[in-house]
């Protein structure tokens, strides 16, 4: 996960549909620069060579997350009921059963 700011500019990202070193390549909508998902480096375009600042994040399965943060809530999406997501009484939040 990366911060969206580079050189005082806030970027928004999309998925290019390309791979670089077997990983997703993002692009920013402001400059069209292609970015490596692996290391947050601009690989082609106006910001080539720039780096996105990594943000602290946790990679975990839902089971691992719930074991660590048992009161977590998550949003459901249309059709998610089949996966065991049900509405809770808390402001429209949802819990995974």
Residue, then its C-alpha position, 0 to 999 in steps of 0.5 A: x500500500x502506498x501514499x498517493x502524493x508525489x512531489x506535492x501532487x495527489x494521484x489517483x490510480x487505475x489498473x493498466x492490465x499489464x504486468x511487470x516482473x510478474x506483478x500488477x502495473x498501475x497507472x496514475x490518471x494525472x500523468x499516465x505514468x506506469x507504476x510497479x505494484x511491487x516497489x512503488x516505483x514509476x517505471x515509464x512516463x512523466x514520473x518515471x524513477x519517482x517512488x511512492x511512499x509505502x504505508x504501513x499495512x497488514x496482509x492477513x486472511x479474514x480468519x487471521x484478522x478476526x483472531x487479532x481484531x475480533x470486534x472488526x466490522x466490514x462492509x458487505x456488497x450485493x450478493x455477499x450473503x452467500x459468503x456468510x456476510x450479514x447485516x448487524x445493528x451497528x449503523x449498517x455495518x456488516x459482520x462476516x459470520 
